[in-house]
Amino acid sequence: MSLALGIVVGAFFSWLFTYLYYRKSSAEQRHDLAQMADQLKPRNTLDDFEKLLEEGVWEEAQIDNKDVWVCRADNTFQIHFGDCSEAYAERWTTVYPDPTGRACPVYLKIGGVTIKELTFVYMDGFRIFVPMTGVRPTTGAPGAIEFFWNTGSLEVKVCRIVGHYYIYESLEGIAKMSNIAIIS
């Protein structure tokens, strides 16, 4: 009798340990598979690009004799510059020793496909390169406007990577010199 009871108890605990181990390993396997599937899904959206702008490391490279910024984590994410031949002047661009400015398209590309075009401005003899400002009406005089940059905008995130500030050291330094509001 005690032998039969020992066999039953032993079989029960053997089954219990096997069952619990199976459940735990199955849950871990599902979790690992979900993580791998997430890593393997295509990253080809503007949201993916924006995430890499914030978290990725970007390097300047020469591709087809053009300056291109490439994300180190995924080199299919690139920032290209277009033809900067269009003259551009606003009151915020003409406060520098060289008042001439040029509008320049900046292309965000994934796998060679343009997913977004932004407009940046070269100022002060090509020593400063910043995004086009936003414009909004101000209170006070009728028709008065304010130029601004939104620190959370895609344009400013790109500028943190490709911008040139000359002696003003940052976008905030340019904003101060050009009387541009910084909003968040």
Buried (B, 14 or more C-beta within 10 A) or exposed (E): EEEEEEEEEEEEEEEEEEEEEEEEEEEEEEEEEEEEEEEEEEBBEEEBBBBBBEEBEBEEEEEEEEEBBBBEEBEEBBBBBBEBEEEBBBEBBBEBEEEBBBBBBBBBBBEEEEBBEBBBBBBBEBBBBBBBBBEEEEEEEEEEEBBBBBEEBBBBBBBBBBBBBBEBEEBBBBBEBBEBBBEE
